[in-house]
Amino acid sequence: MAAPIPDPPALHDRALQDLSFIRRTMEGASAFTDVPGWGLVLTGLIALGAAFLADRQPSPERWLALWMATAVVATSVGSWAMHRKMRRRVSTEGAQVLSVPARKFLLNFWPAILAGALLTLALVDPLTPGLEPRIAARVLPGLWLLLYGVGVTTAGAFSIRAVPMMGVSFIALAALALFVPALDGDLAMALGFGGLHIGFGTLIIRRHGG
């Protein structure tokens, strides 16, 4: 006897599957728009204050400790602002908090930051007391600006246009910090983590909301 023909899937089930596929495809092709403009502005203000204090530290070790603490505070503020903006989008659109563009953005941003942390440990060598002044004055500021710019640029491929532009600006400033001895390291940090964050954060607030 012939095997019974299975019942075809219900039309509405197929329609739901097609709509789900279309939604995932469109979400994956969209840009990450949850870059927090106000978060960048606040981070920039924190960096300006840190640069002012860092320039007055009596030793390279105190200078490094100040910037490490600043990095922790600024990262916390930026992460909070981004999460707040993503939550606001969810409440209006009913989408996921960590969308496909958000995951692409973060996966392309953090490797460069991790590389910067590892290179900092290699240059500072916490097991050996003392920090060479040249490392604090030029190498570390240039390194931090460079790798942050690389992370922002690569992540910005999945975001709004202002983000990769900011990343390229960080890379250009890093080149000056590394190869122009007349440019003070704290001044370069103030111009980058302070000025560029505030400038591009203001641009994002005007064009894409806070």
Backbone as CSV, one residue per row, in Angstrom:
resi,resn,N_x,N_y,N_z,CA_x,CA_y,CA_z,C_x,C_y,C_z
1,MET,0.841,-1.204,0.000,0.000,0.000,0.000,0.877,1.255,0.000
2,ALA,0.439,2.255,-0.682,1.204,3.504,-0.739,1.187,4.198,0.609
3,ALA,2.332,4.805,0.967,2.420,5.527,2.237,1.508,6.731,2.207
4,PRO,0.906,7.057,3.300,0.018,8.228,3.310,0.804,9.516,3.103
5,ILE,0.240,10.407,2.347,0.870,11.692,2.059,0.740,12.589,3.286
6,PRO,1.895,13.096,3.821,1.795,13.954,5.006,1.051,15.233,4.699
7,ASP,0.399,15.710,5.706,-0.349,16.954,5.539,0.613,18.103,5.286
8,PRO,0.337,18.927,4.294,1.206,20.087,4.044,1.137,21.052,5.210
9,PRO,2.237,21.777,5.470,2.210,22.727,6.580,1.144,23.783,6.355
10,ALA,0.582,24.213,7.430,-0.455,25.226,7.336,0.106,26.496,6.700
11,LEU,-0.762,27.165,5.966,-0.321,28.343,5.225,0.190,29.427,6.167
12,HIS,-0.487,29.594,7.312,-0.056,30.662,8.212,1.291,30.335,8.863
13,ASP,1.605,29.020,9.055,2.910,28.647,9.599,4.027,28.998,8.627
14,ARG,3.799,28.698,7.362,4.803,29.040,6.348,4.972,30.544,6.257
15,ALA,3.880,31.267,6.351,3.966,32.730,6.279,4.768,33.278,7.458
16,LEU,4.554,32.717,8.657,5.305,33.163,9.829,6.793,32.865,9.679
17,GLN,7.121,31.680,9.136,8.522,31.338,8.922,9.175,32.288,7.920
18,ASP,8.439,32.592,6.832,8.980,33.514,5.832,9.188,34.906,6.427
19,LEU,8.231,35.369,7.225,8.363,36.690,7.831,9.525,36.733,8.818
20,SER,9.711,35.650,9.573,10.831,35.592,10.506,12.165,35.634,9.769
21,PHE,12.258,34.911,8.649,13.495,34.919,7.857,13.763,36.308,7.292
22,ILE,12.726,36.939,6.781,12.893,38.283,6.214,13.329,39.268,7.289
23,ARG,12.745,39.139,8.469,13.095,40.048,9.561,14.544,39.871,9.980
24,ARG,15.009,38.617,10.102,16.409,38.377,10.480,17.360,38.904,9.413
25,THR,16.997,38.731,8.142,17.849,39.216,7.057,17.948,40.729,7.068
26,MET,16.816,41.410,7.249,16.831,42.871,7.281,17.572,43.391,8.501
27,GLU,17.415,42.707,9.643,18.115,43.130,10.851,19.623,42.987,10.693
28,GLY,20.055,41.893,10.061,21.481,41.682,9.861,22.104,42.683,8.912
29,ALA,21.291,43.217,7.981,21.814,44.178,7.007,21.719,45.617,7.494
30,SER,21.037,45.866,8.612,20.863,47.226,9.098,22.091,47.689,9.872
31,ALA,22.165,48.998,10.109,23.306,49.595,10.809,23.008,49.690,12.298
32,PHE,24.078,49.667,13.091,23.956,49.829,14.535,23.833,51.316,14.831
33,THR,22.671,51.726,15.303,22.389,53.146,15.527,22.315,53.511,17.004
34,ASP,22.690,52.580,17.884,22.567,52.835,19.317,23.846,53.386,19.930
35,VAL,24.720,53.966,19.121,25.901,54.637,19.681,25.419,55.835,20.493
36,PRO,25.749,55.909,21.782,25.174,56.953,22.640,25.909,58.285,22.507
37,GLY,25.262,59.257,21.923,25.887,60.564,21.788,26.204,61.196,23.132
38,TRP,25.233,61.146,24.062,25.481,61.717,25.391,26.551,60.939,26.133
39,GLY,26.609,59.630,25.902,27.666,58.832,26.521,29.040,59.263,26.056
40,LEU,29.171,59.563,24.755,30.455,60.043,24.233,30.812,61.407,24.825
41,VAL,29.818,62.271,24.956,30.084,63.594,25.530,30.546,63.466,26.977
42,LEU,29.854,62.641,27.769,30.258,62.452,29.167,31.646,61.832,29.267
43,THR,31.920,60.844,28.401,33.247,60.231,28.381,34.316,61.255,28.026
44,GLY,33.999,62.140,27.090,34.942,63.183,26.717,35.232,64.143,27.855
45,LEU,34.202,64.507,28.608,34.409,65.400,29.749,35.259,64.730,30.821
46,ILE,35.028,63.442,31.044,35.850,62.695,32.009,37.306,62.677,31.558
47,ALA,37.533,62.464,30.257,38.903,62.416,29.736,39.594,63.775,29.847
48,LEU,38.856,64.859,29.629,39.462,66.184,29.772,39.914,66.422,31.213
49,GLY,39.068,66.046,32.167,39.464,66.183,33.569,40.662,65.316,33.916
50,ALA,40.683,64.092,33.381,41.797,63.192,33.650,43.093,63.716,33.050
51,ALA,43.026,64.274,31.839,44.229,64.812,31.204,44.797,65.978,32.015
52,PHE,43.907,66.810,32.558,44.351,67.940,33.386,45.076,67.439,34.635
53,LEU,44.517,66.411,35.284,45.134,65.868,36.493,46.392,65.062,36.180
54,ALA,46.366,64.319,35.061,47.514,63.471,34.721,48.762,64.302,34.465
55,ASP,48.592,65.470,33.885,49.741,66.324,33.577,50.422,66.824,34.843
56,ARG,49.741,66.717,35.969,50.284,67.218,37.233,50.715,66.112,38.184
57,GLN,50.783,64.890,37.700,51.204,63.780,38.559,52.721,63.798,38.742
58,PRO,53.203,63.475,39.943,54.645,63.585,40.223,55.485,62.452,39.647
59,SER,54.869,61.345,39.224,55.652,60.214,38.723,54.892,59.502,37.620
60,PRO,55.616,58.802,36.726,54.928,58.036,35.672,53.991,56.974,36.229
61,GLU,54.344,56.400,37.379,53.479,55.372,37.969,52.141,55.961,38.403
62,ARG,52.169,57.139,39.006,50.916,57.803,39.395,50.125,58.198,38.162
63,TRP,50.841,58.624,37.130,50.190,58.978,35.857,49.439,57.779,35.285
64,LEU,50.093,56.627,35.272,49.472,55.422,34.728,48.264,55.002,35.562
65,ALA,48.387,55.070,36.883,47.280,54.678,37.751,46.062,55.569,37.521
66,LEU,46.304,56.857,37.304,45.199,57.779,37.052,44.477,57.434,35.760
67,TRP,45.237,57.174,34.704,44.601,56.859,33.427,43.911,55.498,33.462
68,MET,44.437,54.550,34.200,43.770,53.253,34.328,42.419,53.412,35.030
69,ALA,42.407,54.208,36.106,41.143,54.456,36.807,40.158,55.195,35.902
70,THR,40.676,56.128,35.123,39.811,56.859,34.195,39.205,55.930,33.152
71,ALA,39.986,54.982,32.664,39.478,54.041,31.673,38.324,53.215,32.240
72,VAL,38.443,52.803,33.483,37.375,52.021,34.116,36.101,52.853,34.243
73,VAL,36.251,54.098,34.730,35.087,54.967,34.905,34.443,55.292,33.554
74,ALA,35.262,55.660,32.558,34.724,56.032,31.254,34.042,54.852,30.572
75,THR,34.616,53.657,30.696,33.999,52.468,30.106,32.656,52.180,30.757
76,SER,32.572,52.340,32.066,31.314,52.117,32.768,30.250,53.115,32.324
77,VAL,30.633,54.379,32.197,29.681,55.405,31.767,29.219,55.150,30.333
78,GLY,30.159,54.834,29.441,29.793,54.577,28.055,28.911,53.356,27.899
79,SER,29.218,52.294,28.644,28.408,51.074,28.571,27.002,51.322,29.099
80,TRP,26.901,52.067,30.201,25.584,52.402,30.747,24.770,53.213,29.750
81,ALA,25.406,54.210,29.113,24.685,55.051,28.157,24.233,54.245,26.942
82,MET,25.071,53.332,26.464,24.683,52.512,25.316,23.530,51.577,25.682
83,HIS,23.621,50.955,26.843,22.546,50.055,27.269,21.239,50.823,27.438
84,ARG,21.317,52.019,27.963,20.121,52.847,28.145,19.489,53.187,26.797
85,LYS,20.315,53.515,25.808,19.777,53.840,24.495,19.180,52.609,23.818
86,MET,19.809,51.437,23.993,19.263,50.216,23.423,17.945,49.847,24.085
87,ARG,17.840,50.034,25.393,16.593,49.749,26.086,15.479,50.670,25.615
88,ARG,15.813,51.919,25.356,14.812,52.861,24.856,14.311,52.447,23.478
89,ARG,15.211,51.933,22.628,14.792,51.441,21.309,13.890,50.227,21.454
90,VAL,14.196,49.345,22.376,13.379,48.150,22.581,11.973,48.524,23.004
91,SER,11.858,49.516,23.871,10.539,49.905,24.366,9.673,50.509,23.277
92,THR,10.296,51.069,22.237,9.516,51.683,21.162,9.304,50.754,19.976
93,GLU,10.254,49.821,19.736,10.165,48.963,18.565,9.849,47.510,18.905
94,GLY,10.005,47.128,20.163,9.766,45.738,20.534,10.826,44.788,20.022
95,ALA,12.040,45.280,19.734,13.120,44.439,19.206,13.985,43.925,20.352
96,GLN,15.004,43.110,19.995,15.917,42.593,20.994,16.884,43.686,21.442
97,VAL,17.309,43.608,22.715,18.270,44.587,23.222,19.593,44.454,22.485
98,LEU,20.116,43.231,22.403,21.379,42.988,21.715,21.055,42.463,20.317
99,SER,20.827,43.370,19.395,20.439,43.006,18.046,21.635,42.475,17.266
100,VAL,21.371,41.988,16.046,22.454,41.494,15.197,23.474,42.600,14.907
101,PRO,23.060,43.826,14.508,24.059,44.894,14.311,24.851,45.206,15.578
102,ALA,24.193,45.138,16.742,24.910,45.398,18.003,25.976,44.346,18.252
103,ARG,25.648,43.076,18.001,26.636,42.009,18.204,27.806,42.172,17.239
104,LYS,27.533,42.527,15.990,28.609,42.751,15.020,29.494,43.914,15.463
105,PHE,28.850,44.984,15.938,29.594,46.161,16.388,30.536,45.803,17.534
106,LEU,30.020,45.127,18.548,30.823,44.811,19.725,31.925,43.801,19.414
107,LEU,31.620,42.808,18.574,32.626,41.803,18.230,33.778,42.406,17.430
108,ASN,33.527,43.484,16.708,34.591,44.133,15.946,35.301,45.220,16.744
109,PHE,34.688,45.663,17.839,35.291,46.727,18.643,36.253,46.188,19.700
110,TRP,35.860,45.146,20.420,36.607,44.726,21.592,37.950,44.054,21.321
111,PRO,38.179,43.354,20.205,39.514,42.773,19.997,40.637,43.806,20.022
112,ALA,40.427,44.964,19.412,41.465,46.010,19.425,41.688,46.538,20.834
113,ILE,40.631,46.659,21.621,40.766,47.131,23.002,41.528,46.112,23.832
114,LEU,41.226,44.835,23.635,41.953,43.782,24.344,43.430,43.791,23.962
115,ALA,43.719,44.008,22.665,45.113,44.090,22.228,45.821,45.260,22.907
116,GLY,45.132,46.376,23.058,45.726,47.516,23.745,46.043,47.218,25.200
117,ALA,45.142,46.492,25.869,45.384,46.135,27.266,46.582,45.202,27.396
118,LEU,46.686,44.217,26.514,47.802,43.273,26.579,49.132,43.958,26.265
119,LEU,49.144,44.833,25.271,50.376,45.551,24.938,50.777,46.499,26.068
120,THR,49.804,47.079,26.741,50.115,47.938,27.884,50.798,47.145,28.982
121,LEU,50.287,45.962,29.270,50.917,45.112,30.283,52.333,44.717,29.868
122,ALA,52.520,44.470,28.563,53.852,44.090,28.101,54.841,45.249,28.221
123,LEU,54.377,46.465,27.948,55.261,47.623,28.007,55.531,48.055,29.443
124,VAL,54.518,47.973,30.285,54.677,48.432,31.662,55.420,47.406,32.505
125,ASP,55.156,46.117,32.283,55.770,45.023,33.032,55.548,45.216,34.529
126,PRO,54.351,44.851,35.021,54.038,45.091,36.437,54.966,44.372,37.406
127,LEU,55.710,43.372,36.958,56.631,42.656,37.844,57.944,43.404,38.041
128,THR,58.184,44.421,37.212,59.412,45.209,37.326,59.070,46.609,37.805
129,PRO,59.625,47.058,38.930,59.279,48.395,39.431,59.803,49.487,38.518
130,GLY,59.064,50.586,38.468,59.478,51.728,37.673,58.859,51.727,36.292
131,LEU,58.669,52.923,35.743,58.103,53.089,34.405,58.909,54.151,33.682
132,GLU,59.441,53.789,32.537,60.271,54.719,31.776,59.444,55.934,31.369
133,PRO,59.941,57.149,31.595,59.150,58.353,31.272,58.726,58.423,29.807
134,ARG,59.593,57.981,28.877,59.230,58.044,27.457,58.027,57.170,27.150
135,ILE,57.908,56.035,27.849,56.758,55.158,27.630,55.476,55.871,28.027
136,ALA,55.526,56.573,29.167,54.338,57.282,29.632,54.052,58.522,28.795
137,ALA,55.099,59.207,28.353,54.917,60.485,27.664,54.466,60.332,26.220
138,ARG,54.925,59.277,25.515,54.627,59.165,24.081,54.036,57.829,23.691
139,VAL,54.667,56.728,24.118,54.291,55.422,23.581,52.880,55.017,24.004
140,LEU,52.582,55.079,25.299,51.272,54.643,25.760,50.136,55.521,25.236
141,PRO,50.246,56.869,25.274,49.169,57.657,24.687,48.941,57.347,23.206
142,GLY,50.022,57.223,22.438,49.864,56.889,21.024,49.267,55.520,20.809
143,LEU,49.703,54.557,21.629,49.177,53.196,21.517,47.691,53.147,21.833
144,TRP,47.290,53.800,22.917,45.872,53.788,23.308,45.005,54.465,22.258
145,LEU,45.443,55.604,21.762,44.680,56.309,20.732,44.584,55.471,19.453
146,LEU,45.692,54.828,19.092,45.733,54.053,17.856,44.782,52.861,17.905
147,LEU,44.884,52.046,18.949,44.076,50.831,19.000,42.610,51.149,19.274
148,TYR,42.338,52.192,20.014,40.945,52.611,20.164,40.387,53.055,18.816
149,GLY,41.187,53.801,18.058,40.745,54.216,16.733,40.520,53.041,15.799
150,VAL,41.395,52.031,15.866,41.216,50.832,15.042,39.914,50.126,15.415
151,GLY,39.652,49.974,16.712,38.419,49.318,17.144,37.183,50.072,16.701
152,VAL,37.201,51.385,16.845,36.053,52.191,16.442,35.852,52.145,14.928
153,THR,36.945,52.172,14.172,36.834,52.143,12.708,36.258,50.825,12.210
154,THR,36.775,49.707,12.707,36.281,48.406,12.254,34.841,48.181,12.709
155,ALA,34.528,48.547,13.942,33.147,48.408,14.412,32.218,49.358,13.664
156,GLY,32.752,50.511,13.270,31.935,51.493,12.573,31.472,51.060,11.204
157,ALA,32.061,49.989,10.661,31.576,49.459,9.387,30.136,48.982,9.504
158,PHE,29.680,48.700,10.733,28.315,48.228,10.973,27.478,49.288,11.677
159,SER,27.929,50.547,11.623,27.234,51.597,12.357,27.018,52.805,11.455
160,ILE,26.615,53.884,12.077,26.362,55.119,11.349,27.677,55.736,10.878
161,ARG,27.598,56.636,9.921,28.790,57.151,9.248,29.735,57.880,10.197
162,ALA,29.182,58.530,11.227,30.031,59.312,12.138,31.009,58.437,12.901
163,VAL,30.669,57.170,13.122,31.525,56.307,13.955,32.857,55.987,13.257
164,PRO,32.866,55.460,12.013,34.177,55.233,11.384,34.955,56.516,11.147
165,MET,34.258,57.624,10.922,34.961,58.902,10.790,35.686,59.255,12.086
166,MET,35.049,59.009,13.215,35.700,59.248,14.497,36.899,58.325,14.671
167,GLY,36.760,57.064,14.267,37.865,56.123,14.380,39.077,56.558,13.566
168,VAL,38.851,57.005,12.347,39.951,57.472,11.496,40.616,58.695,12.123
169,SER,39.832,59.562,12.739,40.392,60.745,13.407,41.291,60.334,14.571
170,PHE,40.889,59.315,15.313,41.731,58.808,16.404,43.044,58.248,15.863
171,ILE,42.977,57.515,14.759,44.196,56.935,14.179,45.154,58.043,13.728
172,ALA,44.625,59.090,13.095,45.472,60.198,12.652,46.125,60.893,13.841
173,LEU,45.354,61.108,14.915,45.915,61.741,16.099,46.959,60.848,16.756
174,ALA,46.743,59.536,16.726,47.716,58.597,17.289,49.043,58.670,16.547
175,ALA,48.986,58.805,15.227,50.221,58.925,14.449,51.009,60.170,14.871
176,LEU,50.314,61.266,15.113,50.994,62.478,15.569,51.595,62.268,16.955
177,ALA,50.844,61.622,17.840,51.336,61.398,19.197,52.577,60.513,19.212
178,LEU,52.644,59.559,18.296,53.772,58.622,18.272,55.011,59.202,17.608
179,PHE,54.824,60.057,16.601,55.962,60.468,15.778,56.269,61.958,15.821
180,VAL,55.517,62.738,16.578,55.802,64.167,16.720,56.146,64.427,18.183
181,PRO,57.435,64.484,18.522,57.828,64.634,19.935,57.281,65.895,20.582
182,ALA,57.015,66.934,19.786,56.533,68.191,20.365,55.111,68.076,20.905
183,LEU,54.358,67.072,20.478,52.990,66.898,20.942,52.990,66.143,22.266
184,ASP,52.585,66.817,23.321,52.562,66.205,24.646,51.531,65.071,24.690
185,GLY,51.879,63.985,25.393,50.983,62.836,25.443,49.649,63.149,26.086
186,ASP,49.640,63.897,27.181,48.381,64.253,27.839,47.543,65.173,26.972
187,LEU,48.192,66.049,26.213,47.455,66.909,25.288,46.806,66.064,24.185
188,ALA,47.544,65.087,23.671,46.974,64.200,22.648,45.790,63.420,23.212
189,MET,45.898,62.946,24.447,44.792,62.230,25.072,43.584,63.149,25.255
190,ALA,43.843,64.406,25.630,42.743,65.358,25.798,42.065,65.648,24.465
191,LEU,42.878,65.818,23.410,42.302,66.075,22.088,41.510,64.874,21.574
192,GLY,42.016,63.657,21.833,41.356,62.458,21.326,40.180,62.023,22.174
193,PHE,40.479,61.485,23.355,39.424,60.964,24.213,38.518,62.064,24.758
194,GLY,39.028,63.300,24.769,38.193,64.412,25.194,37.508,65.101,24.027
195,GLY,38.303,65.762,23.184,37.741,66.575,22.112,36.968,65.795,21.058
196,LEU,37.555,64.707,20.560,36.880,63.931,19.523,35.591,63.296,20.040
197,HIS,35.617,62.804,21.263,34.396,62.234,21.840,33.297,63.286,21.958
198,ILE,33.648,64.457,22.449,32.642,65.501,22.615,32.125,65.964,21.250
199,GLY,33.040,66.168,20.286,32.630,66.639,18.966,31.729,65.651,18.243
200,PHE,32.153,64.406,18.143,31.340,63.416,17.443,30.106,63.030,18.250
201,GLY,30.199,63.072,19.591,29.011,62.814,20.397,27.936,63.854,20.147
202,THR,28.327,65.122,20.054,27.379,66.189,19.754,26.758,65.991,18.375
203,LEU,27.582,65.585,17.400,27.065,65.319,16.052,26.038,64.191,16.060
204,ILE,26.316,63.114,16.808,25.392,61.984,16.882,24.097,62.388,17.575
205,ILE,24.183,63.215,18.611,22.972,63.675,19.306,22.071,64.445,18.343
206,ARG,22.658,65.294,17.522,21.858,66.106,16.602,21.231,65.277,15.493
207,ARG,21.952,64.281,15.002,21.469,63.549,13.838,20.735,62.248,14.180
208,HIS,21.091,61.646,15.310,20.539,60.320,15.618,19.956,60.212,17.023
209,GLY,19.884,61.298,17.742,19.345,61.236,19.103,20.420,60.858,20.087
210,GLY,20.136,61.171,21.384,21.130,60.933,22.419,21.337,59.496,22.757
